[in-house]
Amino acid sequence: AEDVGVLSPIAVRVVMKVFYAARLARPDLLRAIGALACFLTRWTPLCNRRLHQLMCYVAATKSHKLHG
């Protein structure tokens, strides 16, 4: 049996909320979030690290927005 990531129970909520925000104002995040969304049914510890890295990037670049 594979290891299941610790964030597995809340991963769907976090990824989908960031996905919605990215569609509205942060198109630079769409590819990274889309890649994580592919692993929602088989979440691993590597996915935990990738989600943490993504959220750190989002927090560090809060001022980046799409203006149209």
Distance bins in CASP14 RR format, pairs under 12 A and 6 or more apart:
PFRMAT RR
TARGET T0000
AUTHOR 0000-0000-0000
RMODE 2
METHOD distances of the structure
MODEL  1
1 42 0 0 0 0 0 1 0 0 0 0 0
1 44 0 0 0 0 0 1 0 0 0 0 0
2 8 0 0 0 0 0 1 0 0 0 0 0
2 39 0 0 0 0 0 1 0 0 0 0 0
2 41 0 0 0 0 0 1 0 0 0 0 0
2 42 1 0 0 1 0 0 0 0 0 0 0
2 43 0 0 0 0 1 0 0 0 0 0 0
2 44 1 0 0 1 0 0 0 0 0 0 0
2 45 0 0 0 0 1 0 0 0 0 0 0
2 46 0 0 0 0 0 1 0 0 0 0 0
2 47 0 0 0 0 0 1 0 0 0 0 0
3 42 0 0 0 0 0 1 0 0 0 0 0
3 43 0 0 0 0 1 0 0 0 0 0 0
3 44 1 0 0 1 0 0 0 0 0 0 0
3 45 1 0 1 0 0 0 0 0 0 0 0
3 46 0 0 0 0 1 0 0 0 0 0 0
3 47 0 0 0 0 0 1 0 0 0 0 0
3 48 0 0 0 0 1 0 0 0 0 0 0
4 11 0 0 0 0 0 1 0 0 0 0 0
4 39 0 0 0 0 0 1 0 0 0 0 0
4 41 0 0 0 0 0 1 0 0 0 0 0
4 42 0 0 0 0 1 0 0 0 0 0 0
4 43 1 0 0 1 0 0 0 0 0 0 0
4 44 1 0 0 1 0 0 0 0 0 0 0
4 45 0 0 0 0 1 0 0 0 0 0 0
4 46 0 0 0 0 0 1 0 0 0 0 0
4 47 0 0 0 0 1 0 0 0 0 0 0
4 48 0 0 0 0 1 0 0 0 0 0 0
5 11 0 0 0 0 1 0 0 0 0 0 0
5 39 0 0 0 0 0 1 0 0 0 0 0
5 40 0 0 0 0 0 1 0 0 0 0 0
5 42 0 0 0 0 1 0 0 0 0 0 0
5 43 1 0 1 0 0 0 0 0 0 0 0
5 44 1 0 1 0 0 0 0 0 0 0 0
5 45 1 0 1 0 0 0 0 0 0 0 0
5 46 0 0 0 0 1 0 0 0 0 0 0
5 47 1 0 0 1 0 0 0 0 0 0 0
5 48 1 0 1 0 0 0 0 0 0 0 0
5 49 0 0 0 0 1 0 0 0 0 0 0
5 50 0 0 0 0 0 1 0 0 0 0 0
5 51 0 0 0 0 1 0 0 0 0 0 0
5 52 0 0 0 0 0 1 0 0 0 0 0
6 43 0 0 0 0 1 0 0 0 0 0 0
6 44 0 0 0 0 0 1 0 0 0 0 0
6 45 1 0 0 1 0 0 0 0 0 0 0
6 46 0 0 0 0 0 1 0 0 0 0 0
6 47 0 0 0 0 0 1 0 0 0 0 0
6 48 1 0 1 0 0 0 0 0 0 0 0
6 49 0 0 0 0 0 1 0 0 0 0 0
6 51 0 0 0 0 0 1 0 0 0 0 0
6 52 0 0 0 0 0 1 0 0 0 0 0
7 13 0 0 0 0 1 0 0 0 0 0 0
7 14 1 0 0 1 0 0 0 0 0 0 0
7 15 0 0 0 0 1 0 0 0 0 0 0
7 36 0 0 0 0 0 1 0 0 0 0 0
7 39 0 0 0 0 0 1 0 0 0 0 0
7 40 0 0 0 0 0 1 0 0 0 0 0
7 43 1 0 0 1 0 0 0 0 0 0 0
7 44 0 0 0 0 0 1 0 0 0 0 0
7 45 0 0 0 0 1 0 0 0 0 0 0
7 46 0 0 0 0 0 1 0 0 0 0 0
7 47 1 0 0 1 0 0 0 0 0 0 0
7 48 1 0 1 0 0 0 0 0 0 0 0
7 49 0 0 0 0 1 0 0 0 0 0 0
7 50 0 0 0 0 0 1 0 0 0 0 0
7 51 1 0 0 1 0 0 0 0 0 0 0
7 52 0 0 0 0 1 0 0 0 0 0 0
7 54 0 0 0 0 0 1 0 0 0 0 0
7 55 0 0 0 0 0 1 0 0 0 0 0
8 14 0 0 0 0 0 1 0 0 0 0 0
8 15 0 0 0 0 0 1 0 0 0 0 0
8 39 0 0 0 0 1 0 0 0 0 0 0
8 40 0 0 0 0 1 0 0 0 0 0 0
8 41 0 0 0 0 1 0 0 0 0 0 0
8 42 0 0 0 0 1 0 0 0 0 0 0
8 43 1 0 1 0 0 0 0 0 0 0 0
8 44 0 0 0 0 1 0 0 0 0 0 0
8 45 0 0 0 0 1 0 0 0 0 0 0
8 47 0 0 0 0 1 0 0 0 0 0 0
8 48 0 0 0 0 1 0 0 0 0 0 0
8 51 0 0 0 0 0 1 0 0 0 0 0
9 40 0 0 0 0 0 1 0 0 0 0 0
9 43 0 0 0 0 1 0 0 0 0 0 0
9 48 0 0 0 0 0 1 0 0 0 0 0
10 16 0 0 0 0 0 1 0 0 0 0 0
10 17 0 0 0 0 0 1 0 0 0 0 0
10 40 0 0 0 0 0 1 0 0 0 0 0
10 43 0 0 0 0 0 1 0 0 0 0 0
10 48 0 0 0 0 0 1 0 0 0 0 0
10 51 0 0 0 0 1 0 0 0 0 0 0
10 55 0 0 0 0 0 1 0 0 0 0 0
11 17 0 0 0 0 0 1 0 0 0 0 0
11 18 0 0 0 0 0 1 0 0 0 0 0
11 19 0 0 0 0 0 1 0 0 0 0 0
11 33 0 0 0 0 0 1 0 0 0 0 0
11 36 1 0 0 1 0 0 0 0 0 0 0
11 37 0 0 0 0 1 0 0 0 0 0 0
11 38 0 0 0 0 0 1 0 0 0 0 0
11 39 0 0 0 0 1 0 0 0 0 0 0
11 40 1 0 0 1 0 0 0 0 0 0 0
11 41 0 0 0 0 1 0 0 0 0 0 0
11 42 0 0 0 0 0 1 0 0 0 0 0
11 43 1 0 1 0 0 0 0 0 0 0 0
11 44 0 0 0 0 0 1 0 0 0 0 0
11 45 0 0 0 0 0 1 0 0 0 0 0
11 47 1 0 0 1 0 0 0 0 0 0 0
11 48 0 0 0 0 1 0 0 0 0 0 0
11 50 0 0 0 0 0 1 0 0 0 0 0
11 51 1 0 0 1 0 0 0 0 0 0 0
11 52 0 0 0 0 0 1 0 0 0 0 0
11 54 0 0 0 0 0 1 0 0 0 0 0
11 55 0 0 0 0 0 1 0 0 0 0 0
12 18 0 0 0 0 0 1 0 0 0 0 0
12 19 0 0 0 0 0 1 0 0 0 0 0
12 36 0 0 0 0 0 1 0 0 0 0 0
12 37 0 0 0 0 1 0 0 0 0 0 0
12 39 0 0 0 0 0 1 0 0 0 0 0
12 40 1 0 1 0 0 0 0 0 0 0 0
12 41 0 0 0 0 1 0 0 0 0 0 0
12 43 0 0 0 0 1 0 0 0 0 0 0
12 47 0 0 0 0 0 1 0 0 0 0 0
12 51 0 0 0 0 0 1 0 0 0 0 0
13 19 0 0 0 0 0 1 0 0 0 0 0
13 20 0 0 0 0 0 1 0 0 0 0 0
13 40 0 0 0 0 0 1 0 0 0 0 0
13 51 0 0 0 0 0 1 0 0 0 0 0
14 20 0 0 0 0 0 1 0 0 0 0 0
14 21 0 0 0 0 0 1 0 0 0 0 0
14 33 0 0 0 0 1 0 0 0 0 0 0
14 36 0 0 0 0 1 0 0 0 0 0 0
14 37 0 0 0 0 0 1 0 0 0 0 0
14 40 0 0 0 0 0 1 0 0 0 0 0
14 43 0 0 0 0 0 1 0 0 0 0 0
14 47 0 0 0 0 0 1 0 0 0 0 0
14 48 0 0 0 0 0 1 0 0 0 0 0
14 50 0 0 0 0 0 1 0 0 0 0 0
14 51 1 0 0 1 0 0 0 0 0 0 0
14 52 0 0 0 0 0 1 0 0 0 0 0
14 54 0 0 0 0 1 0 0 0 0 0 0
14 55 1 0 0 1 0 0 0 0 0 0 0
14 58 0 0 0 0 0 1 0 0 0 0 0
15 21 0 0 0 0 0 1 0 0 0 0 0
15 22 0 0 0 0 0 1 0 0 0 0 0
15 29 0 0 0 0 0 1 0 0 0 0 0
15 30 0 0 0 0 0 1 0 0 0 0 0
15 32 0 0 0 0 0 1 0 0 0 0 0
15 33 1 0 0 1 0 0 0 0 0 0 0
15 34 0 0 0 0 1 0 0 0 0 0 0
15 35 0 0 0 0 0 1 0 0 0 0 0
15 36 1 0 1 0 0 0 0 0 0 0 0
15 37 1 0 1 0 0 0 0 0 0 0 0
15 38 0 0 0 0 0 1 0 0 0 0 0
15 39 0 0 0 0 1 0 0 0 0 0 0
15 40 1 0 0 1 0 0 0 0 0 0 0
15 41 0 0 0 0 0 1 0 0 0 0 0
15 43 0 0 0 0 1 0 0 0 0 0 0
15 47 0 0 0 0 1 0 0 0 0 0 0
15 48 0 0 0 0 0 1 0 0 0 0 0
15 50 0 0 0 0 0 1 0 0 0 0 0
15 51 1 0 0 1 0 0 0 0 0 0 0
15 54 0 0 0 0 1 0 0 0 0 0 0
15 55 0 0 0 0 0 1 0 0 0 0 0
15 58 0 0 0 0 0 1 0 0 0 0 0
16 22 0 0 0 0 0 1 0 0 0 0 0
16 23 0 0 0 0 0 1 0 0 0 0 0
16 33 0 0 0 0 1 0 0 0 0 0 0
16 34 0 0 0 0 0 1 0 0 0 0 0
16 36 0 0 0 0 0 1 0 0 0 0 0
16 37 1 0 0 1 0 0 0 0 0 0 0
16 40 0 0 0 0 1 0 0 0 0 0 0
17 23 0 0 0 0 0 1 0 0 0 0 0
17 24 0 0 0 0 0 1 0 0 0 0 0
17 29 0 0 0 0 0 1 0 0 0 0 0
17 33 0 0 0 0 1 0 0 0 0 0 0
17 37 0 0 0 0 0 1 0 0 0 0 0
17 51 0 0 0 0 0 1 0 0 0 0 0
17 55 0 0 0 0 0 1 0 0 0 0 0
17 58 0 0 0 0 0 1 0 0 0 0 0
18 24 0 0 0 0 0 1 0 0 0 0 0
18 25 0 0 0 0 0 1 0 0 0 0 0
18 26 0 0 0 0 1 0 0 0 0 0 0
18 28 0 0 0 0 0 1 0 0 0 0 0
18 29 1 0 0 1 0 0 0 0 0 0 0
18 30 0 0 0 0 1 0 0 0 0 0 0
18 32 0 0 0 0 1 0 0 0 0 0 0
18 33 1 0 1 0 0 0 0 0 0 0 0
18 34 0 0 0 0 1 0 0 0 0 0 0
18 36 0 0 0 0 1 0 0 0 0 0 0
18 37 0 0 0 0 1 0 0 0 0 0 0
18 51 0 0 0 0 1 0 0 0 0 0 0
18 54 1 0 0 1 0 0 0 0 0 0 0
18 55 1 0 0 1 0 0 0 0 0 0 0
18 57 0 0 0 0 0 1 0 0 0 0 0
18 58 1 0 0 1 0 0 0 0 0 0 0
18 59 0 0 0 0 0 1 0 0 0 0 0
19 26 0 0 0 0 1 0 0 0 0 0 0
19 27 0 0 0 0 0 1 0 0 0 0 0
19 29 0 0 0 0 1 0 0 0 0 0 0
19 30 1 0 0 1 0 0 0 0 0 0 0
19 31 0 0 0 0 0 1 0 0 0 0 0
19 32 0 0 0 0 0 1 0 0 0 0 0
19 33 1 0 1 0 0 0 0 0 0 0 0
19 34 1 0 0 1 0 0 0 0 0 0 0
19 35 0 0 0 0 0 1 0 0 0 0 0
19 36 0 0 0 0 1 0 0 0 0 0 0
19 37 1 0 0 1 0 0 0 0 0 0 0
19 40 0 0 0 0 0 1 0 0 0 0 0
19 54 0 0 0 0 0 1 0 0 0 0 0
19 58 0 0 0 0 0 1 0 0 0 0 0
20 26 0 0 0 0 0 1 0 0 0 0 0
20 29 0 0 0 0 0 1 0 0 0 0 0
20 30 0 0 0 0 0 1 0 0 0 0 0
20 33 0 0 0 0 1 0 0 0 0 0 0
20 37 0 0 0 0 0 1 0 0 0 0 0
21 27 0 0 0 0 0 1 0 0 0 0 0
21 28 0 0 0 0 0 1 0 0 0 0 0
21 29 1 0 0 1 0 0 0 0 0 0 0
21 30 0 0 0 0 0 1 0 0 0 0 0
21 33 0 0 0 0 1 0 0 0 0 0 0
21 54 0 0 0 0 0 1 0 0 0 0 0
21 55 0 0 0 0 0 1 0 0 0 0 0
21 58 0 0 0 0 1 0 0 0 0 0 0
21 62 0 0 0 0 0 1 0 0 0 0 0
21 64 0 0 0 0 0 1 0 0 0 0 0
21 65 0 0 0 0 0 1 0 0 0 0 0
21 66 0 0 0 0 0 1 0 0 0 0 0
22 28 1 0 0 1 0 0 0 0 0 0 0
22 29 1 0 1 0 0 0 0 0 0 0 0
22 30 1 0 1 0 0 0 0 0 0 0 0
22 31 0 0 0 0 1 0 0 0 0 0 0
22 32 0 0 0 0 1 0 0 0 0 0 0
22 33 1 0 1 0 0 0 0 0 0 0 0
22 34 0 0 0 0 1 0 0 0 0 0 0
22 36 0 0 0 0 0 1 0 0 0 0 0
22 37 0 0 0 0 0 1 0 0 0 0 0
22 54 0 0 0 0 0 1 0 0 0 0 0
22 57 0 0 0 0 0 1 0 0 0 0 0
22 58 0 0 0 0 1 0 0 0 0 0 0
22 61 0 0 0 0 0 1 0 0 0 0 0
22 64 0 0 0 0 0 1 0 0 0 0 0
22 65 0 0 0 0 0 1 0 0 0 0 0
22 66 0 0 0 0 1 0 0 0 0 0 0
23 29 0 0 0 0 1 0 0 0 0 0 0
23 30 1 0 0 1 0 0 0 0 0 0 0
23 33 0 0 0 0 1 0 0 0 0 0 0
23 34 0 0 0 0 0 1 0 0 0 0 0
23 66 0 0 0 0 1 0 0 0 0 0 0
24 30 0 0 0 0 0 1 0 0 0 0 0
24 65 0 0 0 0 1 0 0 0 0 0 0
24 66 1 0 0 1 0 0 0 0 0 0 0
24 67 0 0 0 0 0 1 0 0 0 0 0
24 68 0 0 0 0 0 1 0 0 0 0 0
25 58 0 0 0 0 0 1 0 0 0 0 0
25 61 0 0 0 0 0 1 0 0 0 0 0
25 62 0 0 0 0 0 1 0 0 0 0 0
25 63 0 0 0 0 0 1 0 0 0 0 0
25 64 0 0 0 0 1 0 0 0 0 0 0
25 65 1 0 1 0 0 0 0 0 0 0 0
25 66 1 0 1 0 0 0 0 0 0 0 0
25 67 0 0 0 0 1 0 0 0 0 0 0
25 68 0 0 0 0 1 0 0 0 0 0 0
26 32 0 0 0 0 0 1 0 0 0 0 0
26 33 0 0 0 0 1 0 0 0 0 0 0
26 54 0 0 0 0 0 1 0 0 0 0 0
26 57 0 0 0 0 0 1 0 0 0 0 0
26 58 1 0 0 1 0 0 0 0 0 0 0
26 61 0 0 0 0 1 0 0 0 0 0 0
26 62 0 0 0 0 1 0 0 0 0 0 0
26 63 0 0 0 0 0 1 0 0 0 0 0
26 64 1 0 0 1 0 0 0 0 0 0 0
26 65 1 0 0 1 0 0 0 0 0 0 0
26 66 1 0 0 1 0 0 0 0 0 0 0
26 67 0 0 0 0 0 1 0 0 0 0 0
27 33 0 0 0 0 0 1 0 0 0 0 0
27 64 0 0 0 0 0 1 0 0 0 0 0
27 65 0 0 0 0 0 1 0 0 0 0 0
27 66 1 0 1 0 0 0 0 0 0 0 0
27 67 0 0 0 0 0 1 0 0 0 0 0
27 68 0 0 0 0 0 1 0 0 0 0 0
28 54 0 0 0 0 0 1 0 0 0 0 0
28 57 0 0 0 0 1 0 0 0 0 0 0
28 58 0 0 0 0 0 1 0 0 0 0 0
28 61 0 0 0 0 1 0 0 0 0 0 0
28 64 1 0 0 1 0 0 0 0 0 0 0
28 65 0 0 0 0 0 1 0 0 0 0 0
28 66 0 0 0 0 1 0 0 0 0 0 0
29 35 0 0 0 0 0 1 0 0 0 0 0
29 36 0 0 0 0 0 1 0 0 0 0 0
29 37 0 0 0 0 0 1 0 0 0 0 0
29 53 0 0 0 0 0 1 0 0 0 0 0
29 54 1 0 0 1 0 0 0 0 0 0 0
29 55 0 0 0 0 0 1 0 0 0 0 0
29 57 1 0 0 1 0 0 0 0 0 0 0
29 58 1 0 0 1 0 0 0 0 0 0 0
29 61 0 0 0 0 1 0 0 0 0 0 0
29 64 0 0 0 0 1 0 0 0 0 0 0
29 65 0 0 0 0 0 1 0 0 0 0 0
29 66 0 0 0 0 0 1 0 0 0 0 0
30 36 0 0 0 0 0 1 0 0 0 0 0
30 37 0 0 0 0 0 1 0 0 0 0 0
30 54 0 0 0 0 0 1 0 0 0 0 0
30 66 0 0 0 0 0 1 0 0 0 0 0
31 37 0 0 0 0 0 1 0 0 0 0 0
31 38 0 0 0 0 0 1 0 0 0 0 0
31 54 0 0 0 0 0 1 0 0 0 0 0
32 38 0 0 0 0 0 1 0 0 0 0 0
32 47 0 0 0 0 0 1 0 0 0 0 0
32 50 1 0 0 1 0 0 0 0 0 0 0
32 51 0 0 0 0 1 0 0 0 0 0 0
32 53 0 0 0 0 1 0 0 0 0 0 0
32 54 1 0 1 0 0 0 0 0 0 0 0
32 55 0 0 0 0 0 1 0 0 0 0 0
32 56 0 0 0 0 0 1 0 0 0 0 0
32 57 0 0 0 0 1 0 0 0 0 0 0
32 58 0 0 0 0 1 0 0 0 0 0 0
33 39 0 0 0 0 0 1 0 0 0 0 0
33 40 0 0 0 0 0 1 0 0 0 0 0
33 50 0 0 0 0 0 1 0 0 0 0 0
33 51 0 0 0 0 1 0 0 0 0 0 0
33 54 1 0 0 1 0 0 0 0 0 0 0
33 55 0 0 0 0 0 1 0 0 0 0 0
33 57 0 0 0 0 0 1 0 0 0 0 0
33 58 0 0 0 0 1 0 0 0 0 0 0
34 40 0 0 0 0 1 0 0 0 0 0 0
34 47 0 0 0 0 0 1 0 0 0 0 0
34 50 0 0 0 0 0 1 0 0 0 0 0
34 51 0 0 0 0 0 1 0 0 0 0 0
34 54 0 0 0 0 0 1 0 0 0 0 0
35 46 0 0 0 0 0 1 0 0 0 0 0
35 47 0 0 0 0 1 0 0 0 0 0 0
35 50 1 0 0 1 0 0 0 0 0 0 0
35 51 0 0 0 0 0 1 0 0 0 0 0
35 53 0 0 0 0 0 1 0 0 0 0 0
35 54 0 0 0 0 1 0 0 0 0 0 0
36 42 0 0 0 0 0 1 0 0 0 0 0
36 43 0 0 0 0 1 0 0 0 0 0 0
36 44 0 0 0 0 0 1 0 0 0 0 0
36 46 0 0 0 0 0 1 0 0 0 0 0
36 47 1 0 0 1 0 0 0 0 0 0 0
36 48 0 0 0 0 0 1 0 0 0 0 0
36 49 0 0 0 0 0 1 0 0 0 0 0
36 50 1 0 1 0 0 0 0 0 0 0 0
36 51 1 0 0 1 0 0 0 0 0 0 0
36 52 0 0 0 0 0 1 0 0 0 0 0
36 53 0 0 0 0 0 1 0 0 0 0 0
36 54 1 0 0 1 0 0 0 0 0 0 0
36 55 0 0 0 0 0 1 0 0 0 0 0
37 43 0 0 0 0 0 1 0 0 0 0 0
37 47 0 0 0 0 0 1 0 0 0 0 0
37 50 0 0 0 0 0 1 0 0 0 0 0
37 51 0 0 0 0 0 1 0 0 0 0 0
37 54 0 0 0 0 0 1 0 0 0 0 0
38 44 0 0 0 0 0 1 0 0 0 0 0
38 47 0 0 0 0 1 0 0 0 0 0 0
38 50 0 0 0 0 0 1 0 0 0 0 0
39 45 0 0 0 0 0 1 0 0 0 0 0
39 46 0 0 0 0 1 0 0 0 0 0 0
39 47 1 0 1 0 0 0 0 0 0 0 0
39 48 0 0 0 0 0 1 0 0 0 0 0
39 49 0 0 0 0 0 1 0 0 0 0 0
39 50 0 0 0 0 1 0 0 0 0 0 0
39 51 0 0 0 0 1 0 0 0 0 0 0
40 47 0 0 0 0 1 0 0 0 0 0 0
40 51 0 0 0 0 0 1 0 0 0 0 0
41 47 0 0 0 0 0 1 0 0 0 0 0
43 49 0 0 0 0 0 1 0 0 0 0 0
43 50 0 0 0 0 0 1 0 0 0 0 0
43 51 0 0 0 0 1 0 0 0 0 0 0
44 50 0 0 0 0 1 0 0 0 0 0 0
44 51 0 0 0 0 0 1 0 0 0 0 0
45 51 0 0 0 0 0 1 0 0 0 0 0
45 52 0 0 0 0 0 1 0 0 0 0 0
46 52 0 0 0 0 0 1 0 0 0 0 0
46 53 0 0 0 0 0 1 0 0 0 0 0
47 53 0 0 0 0 0 1 0 0 0 0 0
47 54 0 0 0 0 0 1 0 0 0 0 0
48 54 0 0 0 0 0 1 0 0 0 0 0
48 55 0 0 0 0 0 1 0 0 0 0 0
49 55 0 0 0 0 0 1 0 0 0 0 0
49 56 0 0 0 0 0 1 0 0 0 0 0
50 56 0 0 0 0 0 1 0 0 0 0 0
50 57 0 0 0 0 0 1 0 0 0 0 0
51 57 0 0 0 0 0 1 0 0 0 0 0
51 58 0 0 0 0 0 1 0 0 0 0 0
52 58 0 0 0 0 0 1 0 0 0 0 0
52 59 0 0 0 0 0 1 0 0 0 0 0
53 59 0 0 0 0 0 1 0 0 0 0 0
53 60 0 0 0 0 0 1 0 0 0 0 0
54 60 0 0 0 0 0 1 0 0 0 0 0
54 61 0 0 0 0 0 1 0 0 0 0 0
55 61 0 0 0 0 0 1 0 0 0 0 0
55 62 0 0 0 0 0 1 0 0 0 0 0
56 62 0 0 0 0 0 1 0 0 0 0 0
57 64 0 0 0 0 1 0 0 0 0 0 0
58 64 0 0 0 0 1 0 0 0 0 0 0
58 65 0 0 0 0 0 1 0 0 0 0 0
END
